[in-house]
Amino acid sequence: MPAKLKKTGSAGRFGARYGKRTRAKLVGVEKKQRKKQKCPLCSKLGVKRLSKGIWKCSKCNKKFASNTYYLE
């Protein structure tokens, strides 16, 4: 299984379904949403996504709502 993940990233779970372009777009969005983002309140890297549109900063412990997949 590691060979499948190395080539396709997190979209390897779909196998050969849905097409290459769709799976590539999904990988891009998932990479952005899973990395730590910059907090709009304290300006430090530490915001993680809890669920759709709900974010929490690990530095200042604030929870807030914003964009669904990643902060801009």
C-alpha positions in Angstrom: 0.0 0.0 0.0 2.8 2.6 0.6 3.5 2.5 -3.2 0.0 3.6 -3.9 0.1 6.5 -1.5 3.5 7.7 -2.7 2.2 8.2 -6.2 -1.3 9.5 -5.5 -1.2 10.9 -2.0 -4.3 10.8 0.1 -6.5 10.1 -3.0 -5.0 6.6 -3.2 -7.9 5.4 -1.1 -10.1 5.8 -4.3 -8.1 3.4 -6.4 -8.8 3.9 -10.2 -12.1 5.6 -9.7 -13.2 9.2 -10.4 -10.4 10.2 -12.8 -6.9 11.5 -12.4 -7.8 15.2 -12.5 -10.5 15.0 -9.9 -8.2 13.0 -7.5 -5.4 15.5 -8.1 -7.6 18.4 -7.1 -8.7 16.5 -4.0 -5.1 15.9 -2.9 -4.4 19.7 -3.3 -7.3 20.7 -1.1 -6.5 18.1 1.6 -2.9 19.1 1.8 -3.9 22.7 2.4 -6.6 21.9 5.0 -4.4 19.6 7.1 -1.4 21.9 7.5 -1.3 24.4 10.3 -2.5 27.9 9.3 -1.8 31.4 10.5 -4.2 32.6 13.3 -6.0 35.8 12.4 -6.2 36.7 16.1 -2.6 36.1 17.4 -0.8 35.9 14.0 1.0 32.7 14.9 1.1 29.3 13.1 -1.1 27.0 15.1 -4.6 26.9 13.7 -6.0 23.5 12.9 -9.3 22.6 11.3 -11.7 20.8 13.7 -14.6 20.3 11.3 -16.3 22.1 8.4 -15.6 25.8 8.9 -14.6 25.5 12.5 -11.0 26.3 13.4 -9.0 26.3 16.7 -5.7 28.0 17.5 -3.4 25.9 19.7 -1.4 29.0 20.8 -4.2 31.3 22.0 -6.9 28.6 22.5 -9.5 30.5 20.5 -12.1 28.7 18.5 -13.7 30.5 15.5 -15.6 30.0 12.3 -14.1 30.8 8.9 -13.8 29.3 5.4 -14.6 25.6 5.0 -11.3 24.0 3.8 -8.5 26.6 4.5 -8.0 30.1 5.8 -7.2 32.9 3.5 
